[in-house]
Amino acid sequence: MSPRSPKLALPRAPTPSPASQTPSPHSRRPRPASLRVAASRRGHRATQRKKHSVNRSLLAAAIATGILCGLWAGLAPLVGLSIWAGFAGCTAFFASGKPGLKGVGLTLATTIVGVGTALVMIWLGDIIGAPAGTGIAVGLIVAVIVLMGSVPWLAFVPGIFVGCYSTFAINADWQLLIASLVAGVVLGWLCQLGGKALAPLLGAKPEPQAAAVDAA
């Protein structure tokens, strides 16, 4: 009989200890459906509260703007100012997108410069002669107005156009127009301040983005 060759013992994998079989605290089990539904409902309620807050802020702005604009429409004729020109300045203030005194300064600068551009149009048109002079003057000055947007304190081209076309609408009475535009810009600023002051009284919470813009 031939001697048997010894069997080679294969290494066995170590048996995991009970401690190593415990789940890792970082491992997450899928949440039950009831918990997912509850979380979804909480998110929905938070979204509804946010919408409610925004609506109250809008309501505050509407109340303040309505009261102040109504007062302007009633008082402007008593002091010899143009109602519609004031509203043009007020609209330009809100359209500038700048809050507070920054918006006031930018809107006043652009609208008053716009009045000056209209007067230059009229002057050039009279010198060259209508109708060719009118076309040349308008085309030239409009191109200059667009280029003015590269100047930091005139970087609101629509405001320049508001002052420009308002000059023609008021028959070039630039003294009345400028006074009304200035009053309208101040009116817009007061509407903004009034809405912000009234919003907390109505229970509206300031939005983080709006607070950051105001701080800038």
C-alpha positions as CSV (number, residue, x, y, z in Angstrom):
1,M,0.0,0.0,0.0
2,S,1.3,3.4,-0.9
3,P,1.5,6.0,1.9
4,R,-1.3,8.6,1.7
5,S,-0.3,12.2,1.2
6,P,-1.3,14.4,4.1
7,K,-4.4,16.6,3.4
8,L,-3.8,20.3,3.3
9,A,-6.0,22.3,5.6
10,L,-7.6,25.3,3.9
11,P,-7.9,28.4,5.9
12,R,-11.4,29.2,7.0
13,A,-12.9,32.7,6.9
14,P,-13.2,34.1,10.4
15,T,-16.6,33.9,11.9
16,P,-18.0,37.4,12.5
17,S,-18.4,38.2,16.1
18,P,-21.8,39.3,17.4
19,A,-20.4,42.8,17.9
20,S,-19.5,43.1,14.3
21,Q,-23.0,42.2,13.2
22,T,-24.6,45.1,14.9
23,P,-25.8,47.7,12.4
24,S,-23.7,50.9,11.9
25,P,-25.2,53.9,13.5
26,H,-24.7,55.7,10.2
27,S,-26.7,53.2,8.2
28,R,-30.2,54.5,7.6
29,R,-33.2,52.3,7.3
30,P,-36.0,53.3,4.9
31,R,-38.6,55.3,6.7
32,P,-42.1,53.9,6.9
33,A,-44.7,55.3,4.7
34,S,-46.4,57.0,7.6
35,L,-43.3,59.0,8.4
36,R,-42.8,60.0,4.8
37,V,-46.4,61.2,4.7
38,A,-46.0,63.2,7.9
39,A,-42.8,64.9,6.6
40,S,-44.6,65.7,3.4
41,R,-47.4,67.3,5.3
42,R,-45.0,69.4,7.4
43,G,-43.3,70.7,4.2
44,H,-46.7,71.5,2.7
45,R,-47.7,73.5,5.8
46,A,-44.4,75.4,5.8
47,T,-44.9,76.3,2.2
48,Q,-48.5,77.5,2.9
49,R,-47.2,79.6,5.8
50,K,-44.6,81.2,3.5
51,K,-47.2,82.0,0.9
52,H,-49.4,83.5,3.6
53,S,-46.6,85.7,4.7
54,V,-45.9,86.9,1.2
55,N,-49.5,87.7,0.7
56,R,-49.6,89.8,3.9
57,S,-46.5,91.8,2.7
58,L,-48.3,92.4,-0.6
59,L,-51.4,93.5,1.2
60,A,-49.3,96.0,3.3
61,A,-47.7,97.4,0.1
62,A,-51.2,97.7,-1.6
63,I,-52.7,99.5,1.4
64,A,-49.8,102.0,1.7
65,T,-49.5,102.6,-2.0
66,G,-53.3,103.1,-2.4
67,I,-53.5,105.6,0.4
68,L,-50.5,107.6,-0.7
69,C,-51.3,107.6,-4.4
70,G,-54.9,108.7,-3.6
71,L,-53.5,111.6,-1.5
72,W,-51.2,112.6,-4.4
73,A,-54.0,112.6,-6.9
74,G,-56.1,114.9,-4.7
75,L,-53.3,117.2,-3.6
76,A,-51.2,117.6,-6.8
77,P,-53.7,119.9,-8.6
78,L,-53.9,122.1,-5.5
79,V,-50.2,122.8,-5.7
80,G,-50.0,123.2,-9.4
81,L,-48.4,119.8,-10.3
82,S,-49.2,117.2,-12.9
83,I,-50.9,114.1,-11.6
84,W,-49.8,111.8,-14.4
85,A,-46.2,113.1,-14.5
86,G,-46.0,112.4,-10.8
87,F,-47.2,108.8,-11.4
88,A,-44.6,108.6,-14.2
89,G,-41.8,109.4,-11.7
90,C,-43.3,107.0,-9.1
91,T,-43.4,104.2,-11.7
92,A,-39.9,104.9,-12.8
93,F,-38.7,104.6,-9.1
94,F,-40.2,101.1,-8.7
95,A,-39.0,100.1,-12.2
96,S,-35.4,101.1,-11.3
97,G,-35.1,98.0,-9.0
98,K,-33.0,99.9,-6.5
99,P,-34.4,100.2,-2.9
100,G,-34.5,103.3,-0.8
101,L,-32.3,106.3,-1.5
102,K,-30.3,104.5,-4.1
103,G,-33.4,104.2,-6.2
104,V,-34.4,107.8,-5.5
105,G,-31.0,109.1,-6.7
106,L,-30.9,106.9,-9.8
107,T,-34.4,107.7,-10.8
108,L,-34.0,111.4,-10.4
109,A,-30.8,111.5,-12.3
110,T,-32.1,109.5,-15.3
111,T,-35.5,111.1,-15.6
112,I,-34.2,114.7,-15.4
113,V,-31.5,113.8,-18.0
114,G,-34.3,112.4,-20.1
115,V,-36.0,115.8,-20.0
116,G,-32.8,117.4,-21.2
117,T,-32.5,115.0,-24.1
118,A,-36.0,115.8,-25.2
119,L,-35.3,119.5,-25.2
120,V,-32.2,118.9,-27.3
121,M,-34.3,116.9,-29.8
122,I,-36.7,119.8,-30.1
123,W,-33.9,122.3,-30.6
124,L,-32.1,120.2,-33.3
125,G,-35.4,119.5,-35.1
126,D,-36.1,123.3,-35.3
127,I,-32.6,124.0,-36.6
128,I,-32.6,121.3,-39.3
129,G,-36.2,121.7,-40.1
130,A,-39.1,119.3,-40.1
131,P,-39.8,116.6,-41.1
132,A,-36.2,115.5,-41.8
133,G,-34.8,117.4,-38.9
134,T,-37.2,115.6,-36.5
135,G,-36.1,112.2,-37.7
136,I,-32.4,113.0,-37.6
137,A,-32.7,114.5,-34.1
138,V,-34.7,111.7,-32.7
139,G,-32.4,109.0,-34.2
140,L,-29.3,110.7,-33.0
141,I,-30.5,111.5,-29.4
142,V,-32.0,108.0,-28.9
143,A,-28.6,106.4,-29.8
144,V,-27.0,108.7,-27.3
145,I,-29.6,107.7,-24.6
146,V,-28.7,104.1,-25.1
147,L,-25.0,104.8,-24.7
148,M,-25.7,106.7,-21.5
149,G,-26.5,103.4,-19.9
150,S,-22.8,102.7,-19.6
151,V,-22.5,105.6,-17.1
152,P,-23.0,104.2,-13.5
153,W,-25.3,107.0,-12.3
154,L,-27.3,106.8,-15.6
155,A,-27.5,103.0,-15.7
156,F,-31.3,102.9,-16.0
157,V,-32.1,103.7,-19.6
158,P,-35.9,103.3,-19.2
159,G,-35.8,106.2,-16.7
160,I,-34.2,108.4,-19.3
161,F,-36.9,107.5,-21.8
162,V,-39.6,108.3,-19.2
163,G,-38.2,111.8,-18.8
164,C,-37.8,112.2,-22.5
165,Y,-41.3,111.2,-23.7
166,S,-42.9,112.9,-20.8
167,T,-41.4,116.2,-22.0
168,F,-43.3,115.8,-25.3
169,A,-46.5,114.8,-23.6
170,I,-46.5,117.9,-21.4
171,N,-45.7,120.2,-24.4
172,A,-42.1,120.9,-23.3
173,D,-43.2,122.6,-20.0
174,W,-40.0,121.3,-18.4
175,Q,-40.3,123.2,-15.2
176,L,-43.7,121.7,-14.4
177,L,-42.5,118.3,-15.5
178,I,-39.3,118.2,-13.4
179,A,-41.2,119.3,-10.3
180,S,-43.9,116.7,-10.9
181,L,-41.3,114.0,-11.6
182,V,-39.4,114.8,-8.4
183,A,-42.6,114.6,-6.4
184,G,-43.5,111.3,-8.0
185,V,-40.1,109.8,-7.2
186,V,-40.5,110.8,-3.6
187,L,-44.1,109.4,-3.7
188,G,-42.7,106.0,-4.8
189,W,-40.1,106.0,-2.0
190,L,-42.8,106.8,0.6
191,C,-44.9,104.0,-0.8
192,Q,-42.0,101.6,-0.3
193,L,-41.4,102.8,3.2
194,G,-45.1,102.7,4.1
195,G,-45.4,99.1,2.9
196,K,-42.4,98.0,4.9
197,A,-43.6,99.8,8.0
198,L,-47.1,98.3,7.7
199,A,-46.1,94.7,6.9
200,P,-45.1,93.7,10.5
201,L,-48.3,95.2,11.9
202,L,-50.2,92.7,9.6
203,G,-48.1,89.8,10.8
204,A,-45.9,89.5,7.7
205,K,-42.4,88.1,8.2
206,P,-39.5,89.7,6.2
207,E,-38.1,87.3,3.6
208,P,-34.3,86.6,3.8
209,Q,-33.7,87.7,0.2
210,A,-35.5,91.0,0.7
211,A,-33.6,91.7,3.9
212,A,-30.3,91.1,2.1
213,V,-31.3,93.5,-0.7
214,D,-32.2,96.2,1.8
215,A,-29.0,95.7,3.6
216,A,-27.1,96.2,0.4
